[in-house]
Amino acid sequence: MVRELYPVGIAPPFARYVHGVEVPASHRMVATSGQLALSADGTVPVGAEAQATLCFANITAILAAAEMRPADTVRISAFVTDRAHMAGYMAARDAWLADVPRLPASTLVIVTGFTRPEFLVEVEVLAAAP
C-alpha cells in the first residue's frame, strides 16, 4: 500500500499535499508528460484555473489509459508563469484531489514561459497502482 510520509520535526505542508509518498516495489508506475491546456479542438482556455482544470482532465485520461485514476497519483509537478496564477492552479488541483483519500507529494514552480505565450500552467504527475 502507498503510504503518506509526515516526518516529525519539519513544518507541515501548507497546502493540499504531503511531504513524501512511499511506493512499494509491487506497484506499476505511470509518468505523464507535462500537460498544457490544449483541448482536443486546439483551443486554449483563458485563465490559470481553467487551464489547470484542462491539464488535470488530460491527466485523468492518461491515467485511465493505464487503468489508473487520480487517487493513484503519488506526485504532482506543476509550473505556472506568474505568482498571480498560483491561486487558480491550486483551486483546480484541490478540486481534482477532492475525493482522493491519500494525498500526493507536490511541487509548484514559477517559470518564465512555455512554448506559446497563452499557456499559463503545465502539470505532470507520477502515479502508482498495484
Secondary structure, 3 states (H helix, E strand, C coil): CCEEECCCCCCCCCCCCECEEECCCCCEEEECCCEECCCCCCCCCCCHHHHHHHHHHHHHHHHHHCCCCHHHEEEEEEEECCHHHHHHHHHHHHHHCCCCCCCCEEEEEECCCCCCCCCCEEEEEEEEEC
